[in-house]
Amino acid sequence: MTCSDSQVHIPQHTPSWIRLALAAVCVAALAGVLAVGRLRPDAESLAGRPTGTRRNAACRECHPAVGDEWQRSFHSKSWSDPNVQAAFEHFGHDRKCESCHAPQSVFQTGLTNEVALRNEERESGVDCLSCHELADGRVAARRTLPDAPCRPLATPELAGSQACAPCHVAIYDDWQQSAYARSGKTCQSCHQPAVAQRAGGASHLYPGGHDDAWVRSGAEMSCRQQGAELIVQVRNHATGHNYPGERHNRVLLVQVIQRQTDGTITLAQQAVIKDITPFRGESSADRIRPGEVFQAVFPVVDPPVAAEVQLLYKRFPWHRDEEALTVHRQLLELQ
């Protein structure tokens, strides 16, 4: 109820002190409504706003927990990370490369189209609006809330792998050919698990190639000696796309070092599974498909003593071997 004359009838002979009291109540109620409105983000700043007023930070005013998760994810650093900037230099600032690191909304450019590099707020990387903003200024969400400032609209595509495809083209293609796709397991099933404390909500940490535990969990390594040969196998047993997933910068290799009892190195060899590849020039042959095995064979040096076998993962190709993540390591006594 408001305090307009058409809705509130005050008898003509009501004492003046009562009239003043009622007026004070109406003024207080109006002030309260205005105060609450100021606590919420301005709807015009979130939906239907003019070009040049992009405000990703406004999302965090209503979604602080999700914003904190995103801030800890590599999505938030996808443009500003020094290694990313170095990669831009390496690839000659190709706009097709840069566009995935600070994209316009994928729903605005189209889920089946290449993403476009935005002109505003590039330092926020792959942010809320990159994935959620719709063409009409509303935001894609799990449910429709017409009275919320950003006017969320239930958008089923948001929970599907197609929403990831504009940036993760090769990974999406790998996934389409996997058993994960055939069983209905999407990108979000693994990379955006449900958060128990947030009803219906999903994590925005996006664990992946920058998470050590995540990388280690995706593949397994086994070693065995067969006569004068040391056989090393790496199996992609728990990844819904080729391993490793990134197209350009990732390097994956098996390293074998054989030593005598006094520590003298008698053999030091590497077998590269994936090396750096030019933009959009990568073949699936240089990565391990889901469920498949990469095998490398190394000679056993006489006299055989011991071998150290490591699966090494480099997030960027200029990282030295000692900077690589040791995904798996095994020590073998050779015969």
Secondary structure, 3 states (H helix, E strand, C coil): CCCCCCCCCCCCCCCHHHHHHHHHHHHHHHHHHHHHHHHCCCHHHHCCCCCCCCCHHHHHHHCHHHHHHHHHCHHHHCCCCHHHHHHHHHCCCCHHHHCCCCECCHHHHCCCCCCCECCCCHHHCCCHHHHHECCCCCEEECCCCCCCCCCEEECHHHHCHHHCCCCCHHHHHHHHCCHHHHCCCCHHHHHCCECCCCCCCECCCCCCCCCHHHHHHHCEEEEEEECCEEEEEEECCCCCCCECCCCCCCEEEEEEEEECCCCCEEEEEEEEEECCCCCCCCCHHHCECCCCEEEEEEECCCCCCEEEEEEEEECCCCCCHHHCEEEEEEEEECC
